[in-house]
């Protein structure tokens, strides 16, 4: 259960606010009446959801590098946030092969910097480090990984996020044992939804293909991933942060993913996209023998379900429907901000366990 009114008038810092997830999270927080402070590099793509939605006009948006500890410390000193969502990252697997140093600097030292700011500013009561399902050592087995499984991501991106987890664990044990600040990490699966324009991601590739009316190129058609709508993951983040703010016993490490039957192949995802989009959309197999990417990955989400009674809200078919809805709104040059607001209301307030 989550009560979004909890965030009303709370001072909330979001790192990575110009990214895909960050823009959606800030939109929800603003609609909930939070006092939002964003800290991030400029939007990573052109176009991007942050600028298209105009959300940056509704809160304090600070352009800065998570690797810049001095500037980050100034932000904490000025705004004194009581809640921090850490989303800033270099999030693309293929890019991590091209530039591993920047990936590690951003994902590892960025986490060190944000935790160092929290350590030196007692204003923060609840902190969530958003990582990824790829933090686990992937044995390609059929059952889902649990929170106590070995952390050892293969590629530089995944491994850097494993390191980010370990940094969080160390800081939590070393500096936050007095139970003044609740600290958690959330390991989410592959998120999809309107407004993702990243390269080398299947749903953005689908939207780009639809725009130019070309077949969708599928690079790894038989890889299995825990796909979920972006609001699904963000809803869980908001819940964890609220619950541990209210009672520090809930701080910990949580998987956030779909039910097993919604863990599907990339090919099935693309077929579903083509069906929902219509207009004669088709796909083509463009397998490329490139850098290693996991072929099978699932999460065991029994912990978050047991502790909080959490359940996924939208299945994969609904997630694709909402993604297509936003994509068509964007291509028709309609009001994407209004589309976001409508989907947020549908997700959080209509026939759901989330309450207002």
C-alpha positions in Angstrom: 0.0 0.0 0.0 1.2 3.5 -0.8 -0.4 6.8 0.0 1.0 9.4 -2.4 -0.3 12.2 -0.1 2.7 11.1 2.1 4.9 13.0 -0.3 3.0 16.3 0.0 5.4 19.1 1.1 8.2 16.6 1.6 11.6 17.8 0.3 12.7 15.1 -2.2 16.0 15.0 -4.1 16.0 13.0 -7.3 19.3 12.3 -9.0 19.1 11.4 -12.7 15.9 13.4 -13.0 16.4 14.2 -16.7 16.4 10.6 -17.6 13.4 8.4 -18.6 12.6 7.0 -15.2 13.6 10.2 -13.5 11.2 12.3 -15.5 8.3 10.0 -14.7 9.2 9.9 -11.0 9.4 13.7 -10.8 6.1 14.0 -12.6 4.4 11.8 -9.9 6.1 13.6 -7.0 5.1 17.0 -8.4 1.5 15.8 -8.8 1.6 14.6 -5.2 2.6 18.0 -3.9 6.3 17.2 -3.1 9.0 19.9 -3.1 11.2 18.3 -5.7 14.9 19.0 -6.3 16.5 17.4 -9.4 20.2 16.9 -9.9 21.5 15.4 -13.1 23.4 15.9 -16.3 21.4 17.4 -19.3 19.0 15.0 -20.9 20.9 12.1 -22.5 19.0 12.0 -25.8 17.3 14.3 -28.3 14.3 14.2 -28.1 13.8 13.3 -24.5 10.9 12.9 -22.1 12.1 15.6 -19.7 11.9 18.4 -22.2 8.8 17.0 -24.1 6.8 16.9 -20.9 8.0 20.3 -19.6 8.2 18.8 -16.1 11.5 20.7 -15.4 9.5 24.0 -15.2 7.6 22.7 -12.2 10.5 22.1 -9.7 14.1 23.0 -9.0 16.1 21.4 -11.8 19.9 21.5 -11.3 22.2 20.4 -14.1 25.2 18.8 -12.5 27.5 15.8 -12.6 27.0 13.1 -10.0 30.8 12.7 -10.0 31.2 16.3 -8.7 31.1 15.8 -5.0 31.7 19.5 -4.2 28.7 20.7 -6.2 26.5 17.9 -4.9 27.4 18.8 -1.3 26.4 22.4 -2.0 23.0 21.2 -3.2 22.4 19.2 0.0 23.5 22.1 2.1 21.1 24.5 0.3 18.0 22.4 0.0 18.3 19.9 2.9 16.3 17.0 1.4 14.7 14.5 3.7 14.2 11.9 1.0 16.6 10.9 -1.8 16.0 8.8 -4.8 19.3 7.9 -6.6 18.7 7.2 -10.2 21.7 8.9 -11.9 23.6 6.3 -13.9 25.2 5.3 -17.2 22.5 2.8 -17.9 23.3 1.3 -21.4 25.1 -2.1 -21.5 26.6 -1.6 -25.0 27.8 1.9 -24.0 29.6 0.4 -21.0 31.7 -1.7 -23.3 32.6 1.4 -25.3 33.5 3.5 -22.3 33.9 1.5 -19.2 35.8 4.2 -17.2 32.9 6.7 -17.4 30.5 3.9 -16.6 32.4 3.0 -13.4 33.0 6.6 -12.4 29.3 7.4 -12.7 27.8 4.3 -11.3 30.3 3.5 -8.5 31.8 6.9 -7.5 28.5 8.6 -8.1 27.0 6.3 -5.4 29.9 7.0 -3.1 29.3 10.7 -3.6 25.6 10.6 -2.9 26.1 8.5 0.2 28.9 10.8 1.4 26.5 13.7 1.2 23.9 11.8 3.1 26.5 10.9 5.8 27.4 14.5 6.3 23.8 15.9 6.2 21.5 14.5 8.9 18.4 15.9 7.1 18.0 12.7 5.1 15.6 10.2 6.6 15.0 7.9 3.7 17.4 6.9 0.8 16.8 4.5 -2.1 19.5 3.5 -4.5 17.9 2.3 -7.8 20.1 -0.4 -9.3 19.1 -3.2 -11.7 18.2 -6.9 -12.0 21.6 -7.3 -13.8 23.6 -7.0 -10.5 23.4 -10.8 -10.0 25.9 -13.3 -11.2 23.9 -14.7 -14.0 24.0 -18.5 -14.2 21.3 -18.5 -16.9 19.0 -20.7 -14.7 15.3 -20.8 -15.1 14.3 -19.7 -11.6 14.4 -16.1 -10.4 17.3 -14.6 -8.4 16.7 -13.7 -4.8 18.1 -10.8 -2.9 20.7 -13.0 -1.1 22.2 -14.4 -4.4 25.7 -13.5 -5.4 26.3 -10.1 -6.9 28.6 -10.1 -9.9 27.4 -8.5 -13.0 29.2 -9.6 -16.2 29.5 -6.5 -18.4 30.9 -3.1 -17.2 27.4 -1.7 -16.7 26.1 -4.6 -14.7 29.2 -5.0 -12.7 29.3 -1.3 -11.9 25.8 -1.6 -10.5 26.9 -4.6 -8.5 29.6 -2.4 -7.1 27.1 0.3 -6.4 25.1 -2.2 -4.3 28.2 -3.1 -2.4 29.1 0.5 -1.7 25.6 1.0 -0.4 25.9 -2.0 1.9 29.2 -0.8 3.2 28.0 2.7 3.9 24.9 1.4 5.6 26.9 -0.9 7.9 29.7 1.6 8.6 28.0 4.9 9.0 24.2 4.5 9.4 24.0 1.9 12.2 22.4 4.3 14.6 19.1 4.0 12.7 18.7 7.7 11.9 18.6 7.2 8.1 16.8 4.3 6.3 18.8 3.0 3.3 17.6 0.5 0.7 18.3 -0.6 -2.8 15.8 -1.6 -5.5 16.8 -4.1 -8.2 14.3 -3.6 -11.0 13.8 -5.5 -14.2 13.6 -4.0 -17.7 11.3 -1.0 -17.7 9.3 0.0 -20.7 6.9 2.9 -21.2 6.3 6.2 -23.1 9.2 8.6 -23.4 12.2 6.2 -23.6 14.4 7.4 -26.4 17.6 5.5 -25.5 19.7 3.7 -28.1 20.0 -0.1 -28.1 16.7 -0.6 -26.2 14.0 -2.6 -27.9 10.9 -0.4 -27.2 12.6 2.8 -28.3 13.7 0.9 -31.4 10.1 -0.1 -32.0 8.9 3.5 -31.7 11.6 4.7 -34.1 10.6 2.0 -36.6 7.0 2.9 -36.4 7.8 6.6 -37.0 9.5 5.8 -40.3 7.2 2.9 -41.1 10.0 0.4 -41.3 10.2 -3.2 -39.9 11.5 -3.5 -36.3 15.0 -4.9 -36.2 15.3 -7.4 -33.3 18.9 -8.0 -32.2 18.4 -10.8 -29.6 15.0 -12.2 -30.3 15.1 -15.2 -27.8 16.6 -13.5 -24.8 14.1 -13.6 -21.8 13.8 -10.5 -19.6 11.5 -9.3 -16.8 9.8 -6.5 -18.7 7.5 -4.2 -16.7 6.0 -0.7 -17.1 8.0 2.2 -15.8 5.1 3.1 -13.4 5.3 -0.4 -11.9 8.9 0.1 -10.8 8.4 3.7 -9.7 5.3 2.7 -7.7 7.5 0.1 -5.8 10.3 2.7 -5.2 7.8 5.2 -3.8 6.4 2.5 -1.5 9.8 1.4 -0.2 10.9 4.9 0.5 7.6 5.7 2.3 7.6 2.6 4.4 11.2 2.8 5.6 10.7 6.6 6.3 7.9 5.6 8.6 9.7 2.6 10.1 13.4 2.0 9.5 12.9 -1.8 10.0 11.8 -1.9 6.3 15.2 -0.8 5.0 16.8 -3.5 3.0 17.4 -4.8 -0.6 14.4 -5.5 -2.8 13.8 -7.1 -6.2 11.1 -5.3 -8.2 9.8 -7.3 -11.2 6.8 -8.8 -13.0 5.1 -12.1 -12.3 6.8 -15.1 -13.9 4.3 -15.3 -16.7 5.2 -11.8 -17.8 8.9 -12.6 -18.2 8.9 -13.1 -22.0 11.3 -13.2 -24.9 12.2 -10.0 -26.8 10.5 -11.6 -29.8 7.2 -12.0 -27.9 7.5 -8.4 -26.7 8.0 -7.2 -30.3 5.1 -9.3 -31.6 2.9 -7.9 -28.9 4.0 -4.4 -29.8 3.2 -4.9 -33.5 -0.2 -6.2 -32.6 -1.1 -3.3 -30.4 0.4 -0.7 -32.7 -1.3 -2.0 -35.8 -0.8 -0.2 -39.1 0.9 -3.2 -40.6 3.9 -3.1 -38.2 6.3 -6.1 -38.7 9.7 -7.2 -37.4 12.8 -8.8 -38.8 15.5 -10.8 -37.1 18.8 -8.8 -37.1 20.9 -11.0 -34.8 24.3 -9.4 -34.2 27.1 -11.4 -32.6 28.2 -8.5 -30.5 29.3 -8.0 -26.8 27.9 -10.5 -24.3 24.4 -9.9 -23.1 22.5 -12.3 -20.8 20.0 -14.6 -22.6 17.9 -15.5 -19.6 17.2 -13.4 -16.5 14.3 -13.5 -14.0 13.7 -12.1 -10.5 12.2 -13.7 -7.5 10.0 -10.9 -6.0 8.6 -12.9 -3.1 10.4 -10.7 -0.5 8.7 -7.4 -1.5 5.4 -9.2 -1.9 5.6 -10.9 1.5 6.7 -7.8 3.4 4.5 -5.2 1.8 1.8 -7.2 0.2 2.9 -5.7 -3.1 1.7 -7.1 -6.4 2.3 -5.9 -10.0 -0.5 -3.7 -11.2 -0.2 -4.0 -15.0 0.6 -7.2 -16.9 2.8 -7.1 -20.0 -0.1 -6.7 -22.4 -1.3 -3.6 -20.5 2.2 -2.3 -20.2 2.6 -2.4 -24.0 -0.9 -0.9 -24.6 0.1 2.1 -22.4 3.5 2.4 -24.2 1.8 2.4 -27.6 -0.7 5.0 -26.3 2.1 7.3 -25.4 4.0 6.6 -28.6 1.1 7.5 -30.8 0.4 10.6 -28.8 4.0 11.7 -29.3 4.1 11.0 -33.0 0.8 12.8 -33.5 2.3 15.8 -31.6 -0.5 15.7 -29.0 0.0 16.7 -25.4 2.4 14.0 -24.0 2.3 15.7 -20.5 -1.5 15.2 -20.3 -1.0 11.6 -21.5 1.5 11.0 -18.6 -0.9 12.5 -16.1 -3.7 10.3 -17.3 -1.6 7.2 -17.1 -0.4 8.1 -13.6 -4.0 8.5 -12.5 -5.0 5.2 -14.1 -2.2 3.3 -12.5 -2.3 4.7 -9.0 -6.0 5.6 -8.4 -8.1 3.2 -10.5 -9.1 -0.2 -9.0 -5.8 -0.8 -7.4 -4.1 -1.4 -4.0 -2.4 2.0 -4.3 -4.4 4.6 -2.4 -4.7 8.3 -2.2 
